[in-house]
Amino acid sequence: MSRVCQVTNKGPMSGIPYRIRIVKLNVGFYQTLNGTDFGPSKNKFVRLKISSHGLRIIDKLGIDKIIANLEATGQKF
């Protein structure tokens, strides 16, 4: 699986770091992803790869809504 947050669908970006713009190296800037287990939702544990922004969305909406959205889009978790 690639480095993409399952909740926000944010992936890696590329660019040139400011400190070494003279050299012009393209560098990948990756999301900080955490493999997190969530408690019983529909009597099962769920493991998601999510970013810190995705954690805040889950705190706001609830894990049940997020899982329903993931199942509707056809993502596996």
PDB file of N, CA, C and O in Angstrom:
ATOM      1  N   MET A   1       0.838  -1.174   0.000  1.00  0.00           N
ATOM      2  CA  MET A   1       0.000   0.000   0.000  1.00  0.00           C
ATOM      3  C   MET A   1       0.886   1.241   0.000  1.00  0.00           C
ATOM      4  O   MET A   1       1.902   1.281   0.694  1.00  0.00           O
ATOM      5  N   SER A   2       0.509   2.240  -0.767  1.00  0.00           N
ATOM      6  CA  SER A   2       1.315   3.445  -0.849  1.00  0.00           C
ATOM      7  C   SER A   2       1.106   4.325   0.375  1.00  0.00           C
ATOM      8  O   SER A   2       0.265   4.037   1.227  1.00  0.00           O
ATOM      9  N   ARG A   3       1.869   5.384   0.448  1.00  0.00           N
ATOM     10  CA  ARG A   3       1.812   6.278   1.599  1.00  0.00           C
ATOM     11  C   ARG A   3       0.700   7.286   1.419  1.00  0.00           C
ATOM     12  O   ARG A   3       0.960   8.457   1.139  1.00  0.00           O
ATOM     13  N   VAL A   4      -0.527   6.850   1.575  1.00  0.00           N
ATOM     14  CA  VAL A   4      -1.693   7.705   1.424  1.00  0.00           C
ATOM     15  C   VAL A   4      -2.579   7.514   2.640  1.00  0.00           C
ATOM     16  O   VAL A   4      -2.831   6.387   3.065  1.00  0.00           O
ATOM     17  N   CYS A   5      -3.050   8.623   3.198  1.00  0.00           N
ATOM     18  CA  CYS A   5      -3.965   8.568   4.339  1.00  0.00           C
ATOM     19  C   CYS A   5      -5.299   8.009   3.855  1.00  0.00           C
ATOM     20  O   CYS A   5      -5.822   8.447   2.830  1.00  0.00           O
ATOM     21  N   GLN A   6      -5.851   7.043   4.590  1.00  0.00           N
ATOM     22  CA  GLN A   6      -7.095   6.410   4.163  1.00  0.00           C
ATOM     23  C   GLN A   6      -8.306   7.290   4.414  1.00  0.00           C
ATOM     24  O   GLN A   6      -9.347   7.080   3.792  1.00  0.00           O
ATOM     25  N   VAL A   7      -8.206   8.263   5.297  1.00  0.00           N
ATOM     26  CA  VAL A   7      -9.343   9.127   5.604  1.00  0.00           C
ATOM     27  C   VAL A   7      -9.354  10.357   4.711  1.00  0.00           C
ATOM     28  O   VAL A   7     -10.391  10.694   4.138  1.00  0.00           O
ATOM     29  N   THR A   8      -8.217  11.033   4.584  1.00  0.00           N
ATOM     30  CA  THR A   8      -8.165  12.282   3.828  1.00  0.00           C
ATOM     31  C   THR A   8      -7.677  12.112   2.403  1.00  0.00           C
ATOM     32  O   THR A   8      -7.804  13.036   1.599  1.00  0.00           O
ATOM     33  N   ASN A   9      -7.117  10.945   2.063  1.00  0.00           N
ATOM     34  CA  ASN A   9      -6.561  10.644   0.742  1.00  0.00           C
ATOM     35  C   ASN A   9      -5.414  11.577   0.359  1.00  0.00           C
ATOM     36  O   ASN A   9      -5.181  11.821  -0.825  1.00  0.00           O
ATOM     37  N   LYS A  10      -4.696  12.100   1.354  1.00  0.00           N
ATOM     38  CA  LYS A  10      -3.535  12.932   1.078  1.00  0.00           C
ATOM     39  C   LYS A  10      -2.326  12.038   0.908  1.00  0.00           C
ATOM     40  O   LYS A  10      -2.113  11.102   1.678  1.00  0.00           O
ATOM     41  N   GLY A  11      -1.535  12.337  -0.112  1.00  0.00           N
ATOM     42  CA  GLY A  11      -0.365  11.529  -0.404  1.00  0.00           C
ATOM     43  C   GLY A  11       0.898  12.366  -0.389  1.00  0.00           C
ATOM     44  O   GLY A  11       0.871  13.532   0.004  1.00  0.00           O
ATOM     45  N   PRO A  12       2.002  11.778  -0.813  1.00  0.00           N
ATOM     46  CA  PRO A  12       3.260  12.509  -0.803  1.00  0.00           C
ATOM     47  C   PRO A  12       3.294  13.610  -1.860  1.00  0.00           C
ATOM     48  O   PRO A  12       2.648  13.526  -2.905  1.00  0.00           O
ATOM     49  N   MET A  13       4.073  14.644  -1.546  1.00  0.00           N
ATOM     50  CA  MET A  13       4.284  15.747  -2.478  1.00  0.00           C
ATOM     51  C   MET A  13       5.765  15.786  -2.830  1.00  0.00           C
ATOM     52  O   MET A  13       6.583  15.199  -2.122  1.00  0.00           O
ATOM     53  N   SER A  14       6.117  16.460  -3.900  1.00  0.00           N
ATOM     54  CA  SER A  14       7.520  16.622  -4.246  1.00  0.00           C
ATOM     55  C   SER A  14       7.816  18.102  -4.396  1.00  0.00           C
ATOM     56  O   SER A  14       6.935  18.905  -4.706  1.00  0.00           O
ATOM     57  N   GLY A  15       9.074  18.444  -4.171  1.00  0.00           N
ATOM     58  CA  GLY A  15       9.467  19.839  -4.283  1.00  0.00           C
ATOM     59  C   GLY A  15      10.943  19.995  -4.060  1.00  0.00           C
ATOM     60  O   GLY A  15      11.684  19.015  -3.977  1.00  0.00           O
ATOM     61  N   ILE A  16      11.369  21.246  -3.961  1.00  0.00           N
ATOM     62  CA  ILE A  16      12.776  21.565  -3.742  1.00  0.00           C
ATOM     63  C   ILE A  16      12.894  22.210  -2.367  1.00  0.00           C
ATOM     64  O   ILE A  16      12.277  23.248  -2.127  1.00  0.00           O
ATOM     65  N   PRO A  17      13.676  21.620  -1.451  1.00  0.00           N
ATOM     66  CA  PRO A  17      13.828  22.218  -0.128  1.00  0.00           C
ATOM     67  C   PRO A  17      14.452  23.608  -0.226  1.00  0.00           C
ATOM     68  O   PRO A  17      15.288  23.851  -1.095  1.00  0.00           O
ATOM     69  N   TYR A  18      14.055  24.512   0.651  1.00  0.00           N
ATOM     70  CA  TYR A  18      14.491  25.907   0.571  1.00  0.00           C
ATOM     71  C   TYR A  18      15.984  26.057   0.813  1.00  0.00           C
ATOM     72  O   TYR A  18      16.621  26.906   0.189  1.00  0.00           O
ATOM     73  N   ARG A  19      16.560  25.253   1.707  1.00  0.00           N
ATOM     74  CA  ARG A  19      17.955  25.426   2.076  1.00  0.00           C
ATOM     75  C   ARG A  19      18.907  25.122   0.928  1.00  0.00           C
ATOM     76  O   ARG A  19      19.980  25.719   0.847  1.00  0.00           O
ATOM     77  N   ILE A  20      18.541  24.221   0.054  1.00  0.00           N
ATOM     78  CA  ILE A  20      19.472  23.820  -0.997  1.00  0.00           C
ATOM     79  C   ILE A  20      18.910  24.125  -2.380  1.00  0.00           C
ATOM     80  O   ILE A  20      19.043  23.310  -3.293  1.00  0.00           O
ATOM     81  N   ARG A  21      18.288  25.280  -2.545  1.00  0.00           N
ATOM     82  CA  ARG A  21      17.728  25.613  -3.855  1.00  0.00           C
ATOM     83  C   ARG A  21      18.808  25.871  -4.892  1.00  0.00           C
ATOM     84  O   ARG A  21      18.531  25.836  -6.091  1.00  0.00           O
ATOM     85  N   ILE A  22      20.027  26.129  -4.456  1.00  0.00           N
ATOM     86  CA  ILE A  22      21.117  26.326  -5.405  1.00  0.00           C
ATOM     87  C   ILE A  22      21.388  25.023  -6.147  1.00  0.00           C
ATOM     88  O   ILE A  22      21.681  25.033  -7.342  1.00  0.00           O
ATOM     89  N   VAL A  23      21.288  23.891  -5.428  1.00  0.00           N
ATOM     90  CA  VAL A  23      21.596  22.590  -6.013  1.00  0.00           C
ATOM     91  C   VAL A  23      20.417  22.047  -6.816  1.00  0.00           C
ATOM     92  O   VAL A  23      20.622  21.257  -7.737  1.00  0.00           O
ATOM     93  N   LYS A  24      19.195  22.449  -6.493  1.00  0.00           N
ATOM     94  CA  LYS A  24      17.967  22.037  -7.199  1.00  0.00           C
ATOM     95  C   LYS A  24      17.751  20.523  -7.166  1.00  0.00           C
ATOM     96  O   LYS A  24      17.667  19.879  -8.212  1.00  0.00           O
ATOM     97  N   LEU A  25      17.664  19.967  -5.972  1.00  0.00           N
ATOM     98  CA  LEU A  25      17.355  18.545  -5.816  1.00  0.00           C
ATOM     99  C   LEU A  25      15.861  18.376  -5.581  1.00  0.00           C
ATOM    100  O   LEU A  25      15.289  19.041  -4.717  1.00  0.00           O
ATOM    101  N   ASN A  26      15.238  17.505  -6.331  1.00  0.00           N
ATOM    102  CA  ASN A  26      13.842  17.196  -6.071  1.00  0.00           C
ATOM    103  C   ASN A  26      13.770  16.182  -4.937  1.00  0.00           C
ATOM    104  O   ASN A  26      14.456  15.161  -4.953  1.00  0.00           O
ATOM    105  N   VAL A  27      12.931  16.481  -3.962  1.00  0.00           N
ATOM    106  CA  VAL A  27      12.820  15.668  -2.756  1.00  0.00           C
ATOM    107  C   VAL A  27      11.352  15.342  -2.538  1.00  0.00           C
ATOM    108  O   VAL A  27      10.482  16.158  -2.839  1.00  0.00           O
ATOM    109  N   GLY A  28      11.071  14.146  -2.013  1.00  0.00           N
ATOM    110  CA  GLY A  28       9.702  13.780  -1.671  1.00  0.00           C
ATOM    111  C   GLY A  28       9.387  14.169  -0.245  1.00  0.00           C
ATOM    112  O   GLY A  28      10.155  13.864   0.667  1.00  0.00           O
ATOM    113  N   PHE A  29       8.260  14.842  -0.039  1.00  0.00           N
ATOM    114  CA  PHE A  29       7.779  15.194   1.287  1.00  0.00           C
ATOM    115  C   PHE A  29       6.615  14.257   1.594  1.00  0.00           C
ATOM    116  O   PHE A  29       5.562  14.331   0.960  1.00  0.00           O
ATOM    117  N   TYR A  30       6.813  13.379   2.571  1.00  0.00           N
ATOM    118  CA  TYR A  30       5.830  12.341   2.861  1.00  0.00           C
ATOM    119  C   TYR A  30       4.953  12.717   4.041  1.00  0.00           C
ATOM    120  O   TYR A  30       5.370  13.449   4.939  1.00  0.00           O
ATOM    121  N   GLN A  31       3.729  12.202   4.023  1.00  0.00           N
ATOM    122  CA  GLN A  31       2.829  12.362   5.153  1.00  0.00           C
ATOM    123  C   GLN A  31       3.338  11.538   6.324  1.00  0.00           C
ATOM    124  O   GLN A  31       3.960  10.493   6.132  1.00  0.00           O
ATOM    125  N   THR A  32       3.074  12.008   7.535  1.00  0.00           N
ATOM    126  CA  THR A  32       3.386  11.226   8.720  1.00  0.00           C
ATOM    127  C   THR A  32       2.178  10.332   8.988  1.00  0.00           C
ATOM    128  O   THR A  32       1.160  10.789   9.508  1.00  0.00           O
ATOM    129  N   LEU A  33       2.300   9.056   8.629  1.00  0.00           N
ATOM    130  CA  LEU A  33       1.185   8.133   8.768  1.00  0.00           C
ATOM    131  C   LEU A  33       1.380   7.251   9.986  1.00  0.00           C
ATOM    132  O   LEU A  33       2.495   6.838  10.303  1.00  0.00           O
ATOM    133  N   ASN A  34       0.285   6.972  10.656  1.00  0.00           N
ATOM    134  CA  ASN A  34       0.291   6.097  11.814  1.00  0.00           C
ATOM    135  C   ASN A  34      -0.655   4.939  11.556  1.00  0.00           C
ATOM    136  O   ASN A  34      -1.778   5.142  11.095  1.00  0.00           O
ATOM    137  N   GLY A  35      -0.212   3.742  11.845  1.00  0.00           N
ATOM    138  CA  GLY A  35      -1.106   2.596  11.801  1.00  0.00           C
ATOM    139  C   GLY A  35      -1.839   2.524  13.126  1.00  0.00           C
ATOM    140  O   GLY A  35      -1.232   2.211  14.150  1.00  0.00           O
ATOM    141  N   THR A  36      -3.119   2.805  13.126  1.00  0.00           N
ATOM    142  CA  THR A  36      -3.869   2.946  14.368  1.00  0.00           C
ATOM    143  C   THR A  36      -5.017   1.949  14.396  1.00  0.00           C
ATOM    144  O   THR A  36      -5.748   1.800  13.416  1.00  0.00           O
ATOM    145  N   ASP A  37      -5.170   1.269  15.524  1.00  0.00           N
ATOM    146  CA  ASP A  37      -6.300   0.359  15.739  1.00  0.00           C
ATOM    147  C   ASP A  37      -7.428   1.115  16.418  1.00  0.00           C
ATOM    148  O   ASP A  37      -7.203   1.866  17.368  1.00  0.00           O
ATOM    149  N   PHE A  38      -8.631   0.915  15.930  1.00  0.00           N
ATOM    150  CA  PHE A  38      -9.799   1.535  16.532  1.00  0.00           C
ATOM    151  C   PHE A  38     -10.683   0.455  17.115  1.00  0.00           C
ATOM    152  O   PHE A  38     -10.721  -0.675  16.627  1.00  0.00           O
ATOM    153  N   GLY A  39     -11.397   0.824  18.170  1.00  0.00           N
ATOM    154  CA  GLY A  39     -12.198  -0.124  18.938  1.00  0.00           C
ATOM    155  C   GLY A  39     -13.336  -0.727  18.170  1.00  0.00           C
ATOM    156  O   GLY A  39     -13.502  -0.481  16.976  1.00  0.00           O
ATOM    157  N   PRO A  40     -14.127  -1.525  18.869  1.00  0.00           N
ATOM    158  CA  PRO A  40     -15.169  -2.283  18.187  1.00  0.00           C
ATOM    159  C   PRO A  40     -16.166  -1.390  17.457  1.00  0.00           C
ATOM    160  O   PRO A  40     -16.930  -0.642  18.068  1.00  0.00           O
ATOM    161  N   SER A  41     -16.135  -1.489  16.181  1.00  0.00           N
ATOM    162  CA  SER A  41     -17.133  -0.860  15.349  1.00  0.00           C
ATOM    163  C   SER A  41     -17.787  -1.989  14.569  1.00  0.00           C
ATOM    164  O   SER A  41     -17.117  -2.677  13.798  1.00  0.00           O
ATOM    165  N   LYS A  42     -19.037  -2.181  14.754  1.00  0.00           N
ATOM    166  CA  LYS A  42     -19.757  -3.324  14.175  1.00  0.00           C
ATOM    167  C   LYS A  42     -19.122  -4.626  14.665  1.00  0.00           C
ATOM    168  O   LYS A  42     -19.000  -5.590  13.910  1.00  0.00           O
ATOM    169  N   ASN A  43     -18.721  -4.641  15.931  1.00  0.00           N
ATOM    170  CA  ASN A  43     -18.145  -5.814  16.611  1.00  0.00           C
ATOM    171  C   ASN A  43     -16.853  -6.303  15.971  1.00  0.00           C
ATOM    172  O   ASN A  43     -16.599  -7.507  15.943  1.00  0.00           O
ATOM    173  N   LYS A  44     -16.031  -5.388  15.456  1.00  0.00           N
ATOM    174  CA  LYS A  44     -14.723  -5.774  14.938  1.00  0.00           C
ATOM    175  C   LYS A  44     -13.753  -4.612  15.130  1.00  0.00           C
ATOM    176  O   LYS A  44     -14.154  -3.449  15.179  1.00  0.00           O
ATOM    177  N   PHE A  45     -12.472  -4.950  15.238  1.00  0.00           N
ATOM    178  CA  PHE A  45     -11.438  -3.938  15.336  1.00  0.00           C
ATOM    179  C   PHE A  45     -11.000  -3.544  13.934  1.00  0.00           C
ATOM    180  O   PHE A  45     -10.969  -4.375  13.026  1.00  0.00           O
ATOM    181  N   VAL A  46     -10.666  -2.284  13.766  1.00  0.00           N
ATOM    182  CA  VAL A  46     -10.304  -1.754  12.459  1.00  0.00           C
ATOM    183  C   VAL A  46      -8.920  -1.131  12.566  1.00  0.00           C
ATOM    184  O   VAL A  46      -8.657  -0.360  13.489  1.00  0.00           O
ATOM    185  N   ARG A  47      -8.035  -1.456  11.631  1.00  0.00           N
ATOM    186  CA  ARG A  47      -6.699  -0.848  11.574  1.00  0.00           C
ATOM    187  C   ARG A  47      -6.617   0.023  10.333  1.00  0.00           C
ATOM    188  O   ARG A  47      -6.819  -0.449   9.214  1.00  0.00           O
ATOM    189  N   LEU A  48      -6.318   1.298  10.541  1.00  0.00           N
ATOM    190  CA  LEU A  48      -6.234   2.255   9.453  1.00  0.00           C
ATOM    191  C   LEU A  48      -4.872   2.922   9.441  1.00  0.00           C
ATOM    192  O   LEU A  48      -4.265   3.117  10.494  1.00  0.00           O
ATOM    193  N   LYS A  49      -4.380   3.279   8.239  1.00  0.00           N
ATOM    194  CA  LYS A  49      -3.187   4.110   8.105  1.00  0.00           C
ATOM    195  C   LYS A  49      -3.665   5.540   7.886  1.00  0.00           C
ATOM    196  O   LYS A  49      -4.164   5.884   6.814  1.00  0.00           O
ATOM    197  N   ILE A  50      -3.505   6.370   8.921  1.00  0.00           N
ATOM    198  CA  ILE A  50      -4.050   7.722   8.843  1.00  0.00           C
ATOM    199  C   ILE A  50      -3.024   8.741   9.304  1.00  0.00           C
ATOM    200  O   ILE A  50      -2.101   8.419  10.054  1.00  0.00           O
ATOM    201  N   SER A  51      -3.197   9.972   8.847  1.00  0.00           N
ATOM    202  CA  SER A  51      -2.348  11.083   9.257  1.00  0.00           C
ATOM    203  C   SER A  51      -2.933  11.725  10.504  1.00  0.00           C
ATOM    204  O   SER A  51      -4.006  11.336  10.966  1.00  0.00           O
ATOM    205  N   SER A  52      -2.225  12.709  11.047  1.00  0.00           N
ATOM    206  CA  SER A  52      -2.713  13.378  12.250  1.00  0.00           C
ATOM    207  C   SER A  52      -3.973  14.187  11.938  1.00  0.00           C
ATOM    208  O   SER A  52      -4.842  14.330  12.797  1.00  0.00           O
ATOM    209  N   HIS A  53      -4.078  14.713  10.724  1.00  0.00           N
ATOM    210  CA  HIS A  53      -5.301  15.421  10.340  1.00  0.00           C
ATOM    211  C   HIS A  53      -6.477  14.444  10.248  1.00  0.00           C
ATOM    212  O   HIS A  53      -7.608  14.792  10.587  1.00  0.00           O
ATOM    213  N   GLY A  54      -6.203  13.230   9.791  1.00  0.00           N
ATOM    214  CA  GLY A  54      -7.245  12.208   9.750  1.00  0.00           C
ATOM    215  C   GLY A  54      -7.727  11.823  11.142  1.00  0.00           C
ATOM    216  O   GLY A  54      -8.909  11.535  11.329  1.00  0.00           O
ATOM    217  N   LEU A  55      -6.817  11.815  12.126  1.00  0.00           N
ATOM    218  CA  LEU A  55      -7.224  11.550  13.512  1.00  0.00           C
ATOM    219  C   LEU A  55      -8.183  12.606  14.023  1.00  0.00           C
ATOM    220  O   LEU A  55      -9.147  12.292  14.721  1.00  0.00           O
ATOM    221  N   ARG A  56      -7.921  13.863  13.677  1.00  0.00           N
ATOM    222  CA  ARG A  56      -8.823  14.932  14.121  1.00  0.00           C
ATOM    223  C   ARG A  56     -10.189  14.814  13.458  1.00  0.00           C
ATOM    224  O   ARG A  56     -11.210  15.111  14.079  1.00  0.00           O
ATOM    225  N   ILE A  57     -10.213  14.381  12.204  1.00  0.00           N
ATOM    226  CA  ILE A  57     -11.503  14.186  11.522  1.00  0.00           C
ATOM    227  C   ILE A  57     -12.280  13.059  12.194  1.00  0.00           C
ATOM    228  O   ILE A  57     -13.496  13.156  12.358  1.00  0.00           O
ATOM    229  N   ILE A  58     -11.580  11.982  12.586  1.00  0.00           N
ATOM    230  CA  ILE A  58     -12.261  10.870  13.262  1.00  0.00           C
ATOM    231  C   ILE A  58     -12.790  11.309  14.613  1.00  0.00           C
ATOM    232  O   ILE A  58     -13.879  10.894  15.010  1.00  0.00           O
ATOM    233  N   ASP A  59     -12.039  12.147  15.334  1.00  0.00           N
ATOM    234  CA  ASP A  59     -12.536  12.667  16.606  1.00  0.00           C
ATOM    235  C   ASP A  59     -13.783  13.515  16.411  1.00  0.00           C
ATOM    236  O   ASP A  59     -14.681  13.509  17.254  1.00  0.00           O
ATOM    237  N   LYS A  60     -13.840  14.241  15.306  1.00  0.00           N
ATOM    238  CA  LYS A  60     -14.974  15.133  15.049  1.00  0.00           C
ATOM    239  C   LYS A  60     -16.215  14.369  14.583  1.00  0.00           C
ATOM    240  O   LYS A  60     -17.311  14.599  15.094  1.00  0.00           O
ATOM    241  N   LEU A  61     -16.050  13.458  13.613  1.00  0.00           N
ATOM    242  CA  LEU A  61     -17.199  12.789  13.014  1.00  0.00           C
ATOM    243  C   LEU A  61     -17.553  11.461  13.667  1.00  0.00           C
ATOM    244  O   LEU A  61     -18.721  11.073  13.695  1.00  0.00           O
ATOM    245  N   GLY A  62     -16.551  10.762  14.192  1.00  0.00           N
ATOM    246  CA  GLY A  62     -16.786   9.437  14.755  1.00  0.00           C
ATOM    247  C   GLY A  62     -16.327   8.354  13.801  1.00  0.00           C
ATOM    248  O   GLY A  62     -16.388   8.509  12.582  1.00  0.00           O
ATOM    249  N   ILE A  63     -15.867   7.257  14.374  1.00  0.00           N
ATOM    250  CA  ILE A  63     -15.310   6.170  13.569  1.00  0.00           C
ATOM    251  C   ILE A  63     -16.369   5.468  12.735  1.00  0.00           C
ATOM    252  O   ILE A  63     -16.068   4.975  11.648  1.00  0.00           O
ATOM    253  N   ASP A  64     -17.598   5.413  13.221  1.00  0.00           N
ATOM    254  CA  ASP A  64     -18.648   4.719  12.466  1.00  0.00           C
ATOM    255  C   ASP A  64     -18.940   5.416  11.132  1.00  0.00           C
ATOM    256  O   ASP A  64     -19.145   4.749  10.117  1.00  0.00           O
ATOM    257  N   LYS A  65     -18.958   6.753  11.131  1.00  0.00           N
ATOM    258  CA  LYS A  65     -19.201   7.494   9.895  1.00  0.00           C
ATOM    259  C   LYS A  65     -18.049   7.327   8.914  1.00  0.00           C
ATOM    260  O   LYS A  65     -18.258   7.212   7.706  1.00  0.00           O
ATOM    261  N   ILE A  66     -16.835   7.315   9.445  1.00  0.00           N
ATOM    262  CA  ILE A  66     -15.661   7.171   8.585  1.00  0.00           C
ATOM    263  C   ILE A  66     -15.646   5.794   7.938  1.00  0.00           C
ATOM    264  O   ILE A  66     -15.349   5.667   6.750  1.00  0.00           O
ATOM    265  N   ILE A  67     -15.966   4.761   8.715  1.00  0.00           N
ATOM    266  CA  ILE A  67     -15.985   3.401   8.165  1.00  0.00           C
ATOM    267  C   ILE A  67     -17.089   3.259   7.116  1.00  0.00           C
ATOM    268  O   ILE A  67     -16.908   2.569   6.113  1.00  0.00           O
ATOM    269  N   ALA A  68     -18.217   3.902   7.345  1.00  0.00           N
ATOM    270  CA  ALA A  68     -19.291   3.862   6.354  1.00  0.00           C
ATOM    271  C   ALA A  68     -18.843   4.531   5.052  1.00  0.00           C
ATOM    272  O   ALA A  68     -19.159   4.047   3.966  1.00  0.00           O
ATOM    273  N   ASN A  69     -18.111   5.640   5.158  1.00  0.00           N
ATOM    274  CA  ASN A  69     -17.611   6.314   3.953  1.00  0.00           C
ATOM    275  C   ASN A  69     -16.577   5.454   3.231  1.00  0.00           C
ATOM    276  O   ASN A  69     -16.566   5.404   2.001  1.00  0.00           O
ATOM    277  N   LEU A  70     -15.707   4.775   3.985  1.00  0.00           N
ATOM    278  CA  LEU A  70     -14.702   3.919   3.360  1.00  0.00           C
ATOM    279  C   LEU A  70     -15.343   2.731   2.653  1.00  0.00           C
ATOM    280  O   LEU A  70     -14.923   2.350   1.560  1.00  0.00           O
ATOM    281  N   GLU A  71     -16.363   2.146   3.281  1.00  0.00           N
ATOM    282  CA  GLU A  71     -17.064   1.028   2.640  1.00  0.00           C
ATOM    283  C   GLU A  71     -17.824   1.481   1.407  1.00  0.00           C
ATOM    284  O   GLU A  71     -17.929   0.731   0.436  1.00  0.00           O
ATOM    285  N   ALA A  72     -18.358   2.701   1.429  1.00  0.00           N
ATOM    286  CA  ALA A  72     -19.101   3.215   0.272  1.00  0.00           C
ATOM    287  C   ALA A  72     -18.170   3.452  -0.924  1.00  0.00           C
ATOM    288  O   ALA A  72     -18.567   3.263  -2.073  1.00  0.00           O
ATOM    289  N   THR A  73     -16.940   3.863  -0.643  1.00  0.00           N
ATOM    290  CA  THR A  73     -16.000   4.105  -1.735  1.00  0.00           C
ATOM    291  C   THR A  73     -15.281   2.838  -2.170  1.00  0.00           C
ATOM    292  O   THR A  73     -14.590   2.842  -3.189  1.00  0.00           O
ATOM    293  N   GLY A  74     -15.432   1.748  -1.414  1.00  0.00           N
ATOM    294  CA  GLY A  74     -14.849   0.475  -1.804  1.00  0.00           C
ATOM    295  C   GLY A  74     -13.433   0.259  -1.338  1.00  0.00           C
ATOM    296  O   GLY A  74     -12.749  -0.620  -1.862  1.00  0.00           O
ATOM    297  N   GLN A  75     -12.963   1.033  -0.366  1.00  0.00           N
ATOM    298  CA  GLN A  75     -11.606   0.842   0.160  1.00  0.00           C
ATOM    299  C   GLN A  75     -11.580  -0.330   1.120  1.00  0.00           C
ATOM    300  O   GLN A  75     -12.543  -0.575   1.847  1.00  0.00           O
ATOM    301  N   LYS A  76     -10.468  -1.052   1.118  1.00  0.00           N
ATOM    302  CA  LYS A  76     -10.304  -2.161   2.038  1.00  0.00           C
ATOM    303  C   LYS A  76      -9.486  -1.705   3.227  1.00  0.00           C
ATOM    304  O   LYS A  76      -8.559  -0.909   3.080  1.00  0.00           O
ATOM    305  N   PHE A  77      -9.827  -2.208   4.411  1.00  0.00           N
ATOM    306  CA  PHE A  77      -9.093  -1.852   5.618  1.00  0.00           C
ATOM    307  C   PHE A  77      -8.957  -3.039   6.523  1.00  0.00           C
ATOM    308  O   PHE A  77      -8.364  -2.932   7.597  1.00  0.00           O
TER     309      PHE A  77
END
